[in-house]
């Protein structure tokens, strides 16, 4: 602005302006100091409703279920193969894929004497949850009598991811999940599983974001229906990737999952994780010993998994029975902030399946 004219500086008007300026100066200085102080203070956090509000009526039961599933020395038997996948397993021992044969196989697994001493729960396929044993007892009752909490697979499978890269998938099943989880709870299930996948090399940001979104929404819905969610974004073992690349993808994916869980109000104290282990790719030609796999996996977990999570139940991911066991054992040689155990399918079932061979006389 131009300075005051000679007439202004000489007259009473200029004197009045000077007095106003002097009067406002302390106010301006005070406002400036207040603004600086406000910028220096951290933003005040506004707390909303109770984090358990979406599942308040089930809170005690959810925590009791988690406690039972994470007792020392216990893991989870994964036997939630679809009827088609179960049929492939049966065909490998020369047994036809029929409902009675699937019934006999599943009854054998759930009825294993003393299984409840080592497996706190078993993940079932929908057919099994509503199935009866050969003597007319409900499968869920057989499990409970053997000390096993019934769980249920609730995703409806992987399909190609629109907008993703070639070969990437996303997991369906959210649309009617609330209604289905209520029915599963009534049928006796007390925990659930949802599996999606992310590959190590050439994965898109969309694939990671979709995996995180789907898992977090599923987890919140399950808790609202009284089911403890098992969160499973499997980092695929297939590929030529190095163990370093696997670890990077592991941390990237799990960080996104926990951010989404926070956004959607998932109570981590009433959830379990089912990760893959940090290993070299199956086609990489590299081999890592159990101690290396354990140290890499635990390092990745420590960076992204909050200690509020009560249990981490590893998938075997195509590892042999011996490798899956040795790697898990190596992770438990020092204290961890979580219960670290197993949720194996093939790594528990393979030898059992071959020994049974479809013959009732081999059940024991």
Residue pairs with C-beta under 8 A, 6 or more apart in sequence:
4 14
4 17
8 14
8 17
50 56
51 265
51 267
52 59
52 267
53 265
54 220
54 223
54 224
54 265
55 62
55 223
55 224
55 226
55 267
55 270
57 226
58 223
58 224
58 225
58 226
59 270
61 190
61 226
62 223
62 226
62 228
62 267
62 270
63 269
63 270
65 149
65 190
65 191
65 228
65 270
66 228
66 269
66 270
66 271
66 272
66 310
66 311
67 310
68 120
68 121
68 149
69 76
69 120
69 121
69 149
69 191
69 228
69 272
69 311
69 313
70 120
70 272
70 310
70 311
70 339
70 341
71 120
72 339
73 117
73 118
74 117
74 118
74 119
74 120
74 341
75 118
75 119
75 120
75 313
75 341
75 342
75 343
75 344
76 119
76 120
76 121
76 122
76 123
76 151
76 230
76 313
76 341
76 342
76 343
77 109
77 115
77 119
77 121
77 122
77 123
77 148
77 343
77 344
77 345
77 348
78 122
78 123
78 193
78 315
78 343
78 344
78 345
78 348
79 106
79 109
79 110
79 122
79 123
79 124
79 125
79 128
79 345
79 349
80 123
80 124
80 125
80 128
80 151
80 152
80 153
80 193
80 345
81 89
81 125
81 345
82 125
82 157
83 97
83 102
83 125
83 127
84 97
86 97
86 102
86 105
86 125
87 97
87 102
88 97
89 105
89 349
89 353
90 96
90 97
90 101
90 102
90 105
90 358
91 97
92 353
93 353
93 354
93 356
93 357
93 358
94 357
94 358
95 101
95 105
95 357
95 358
99 127
100 134
101 358
102 127
103 131
103 132
103 133
103 134
104 134
104 358
104 360
105 353
105 356
106 124
106 128
106 131
106 139
107 133
107 134
107 139
107 142
108 352
108 356
108 363
109 115
109 122
109 349
109 352
110 122
110 139
110 142
110 143
110 146
110 148
111 133
111 142
111 146
112 146
115 146
115 147
115 148
116 146
116 147
116 148
117 147
119 148
120 147
120 148
120 149
121 148
121 149
121 150
121 151
121 190
121 191
122 143
122 148
122 149
122 150
122 151
123 151
123 152
123 153
123 191
123 193
123 230
123 343
124 139
124 140
124 143
124 150
124 151
124 152
124 153
124 189
125 153
126 152
126 153
128 139
129 139
129 140
129 150
129 152
129 184
129 187
129 188
129 189
130 187
131 138
131 139
132 138
132 139
133 139
133 142
138 188
139 150
140 150
140 187
140 188
140 189
141 188
143 149
143 150
144 150
144 188
149 190
149 191
150 188
150 189
150 190
151 189
151 190
151 191
151 192
151 193
151 230
152 184
152 189
152 191
152 192
152 193
152 227
153 192
153 193
153 194
153 195
154 173
154 177
154 180
154 181
154 184
154 192
154 193
154 194
154 218
154 222
155 171
155 172
155 173
155 193
155 194
155 195
155 196
155 218
156 171
156 172
156 173
157 171
157 172
157 173
158 169
158 170
158 171
158 172
158 196
158 197
159 169
159 170
159 172
160 168
160 169
160 170
161 168
161 169
161 170
161 204
161 206
161 207
161 210
163 204
163 206
164 170
164 204
164 206
164 207
164 210
165 202
165 203
165 204
165 207
167 199
168 199
168 203
168 204
168 206
168 207
169 196
169 197
169 207
170 196
170 207
170 210
170 211
170 214
171 194
171 195
171 196
171 197
171 211
171 214
173 194
173 218
174 214
174 217
174 218
174 221
177 218
177 221
177 222
178 221
178 224
178 225
181 192
181 221
181 222
181 224
181 225
181 226
181 227
182 225
184 192
184 225
184 227
185 225
185 226
185 227
189 227
190 226
190 227
190 228
191 227
191 228
191 229
191 230
191 272
192 218
192 222
192 227
192 228
192 229
192 230
193 229
193 230
193 232
193 274
194 214
194 215
194 218
194 219
194 229
194 230
194 231
194 232
195 232
195 234
195 274
196 210
196 211
196 214
196 215
196 232
196 233
196 234
197 211
197 233
197 234
197 235
197 236
198 207
198 208
198 211
198 233
198 234
198 235
198 236
198 249
198 253
199 207
199 235
199 236
199 238
199 239
199 249
200 235
200 236
200 239
200 241
200 245
200 246
200 249
200 281
201 239
201 240
201 241
201 245
203 249
208 252
208 253
208 256
209 256
211 233
211 253
211 256
211 257
212 233
212 253
212 256
212 257
212 259
212 260
213 260
215 231
215 232
215 233
215 257
215 260
215 261
216 257
216 260
216 261
216 263
216 264
216 266
217 264
218 229
218 231
219 229
219 231
219 261
219 264
219 266
219 271
220 264
220 265
220 266
222 228
222 229
223 229
223 266
223 267
223 270
223 271
228 270
228 271
228 272
229 266
229 271
229 272
230 271
230 272
230 273
230 274
230 313
230 343
231 257
231 261
231 271
231 272
231 273
231 274
232 273
232 274
232 275
232 315
233 253
233 254
233 257
233 275
234 274
234 275
234 276
234 315
234 317
235 246
235 249
235 250
235 253
235 275
235 276
236 276
236 317
237 276
237 279
237 281
237 282
237 317
237 318
237 319
238 281
238 282
238 283
238 318
239 281
239 282
239 283
239 284
240 281
240 283
240 284
240 285
241 249
241 280
241 281
241 284
242 280
242 281
242 284
242 286
243 278
243 279
243 280
243 286
243 288
243 292
243 293
243 296
245 281
246 278
246 279
246 280
246 281
246 296
247 278
247 296
247 299
247 300
250 275
250 276
250 278
250 297
250 300
250 304
251 300
251 303
251 304
254 275
254 300
254 304
254 305
255 304
258 304
258 305
258 306
261 268
261 271
268 306
268 308
268 309
269 308
269 309
269 310
271 309
272 309
272 310
272 311
272 312
272 313
273 305
273 309
273 311
273 312
273 313
274 312
274 313
274 314
274 315
274 343
275 297
275 301
275 312
275 314
275 315
276 314
276 315
276 317
277 293
277 297
277 314
277 317
277 319
277 327
278 293
278 296
278 297
278 300
279 288
279 293
279 317
279 319
279 327
280 286
280 287
280 288
282 318
288 296
290 323
290 326
290 327
290 329
290 330
291 330
293 327
293 330
294 327
294 330
294 331
294 333
297 327
297 331
298 331
298 336
301 312
301 338
305 312
305 338
307 337
307 338
309 338
310 338
310 339
311 338
311 339
311 340
311 341
312 338
312 339
312 340
312 341
313 341
313 342
313 343
314 324
314 328
314 340
314 341
314 342
314 343
314 344
315 343
315 344
315 345
316 324
316 342
316 344
316 345
316 346
316 347
318 346
319 327
319 347
320 347
321 346
321 347
321 348
321 350
321 351
324 342
324 344
324 347
325 347
328 340
328 341
328 342
331 340
332 340
342 348
355 362
356 362
356 363
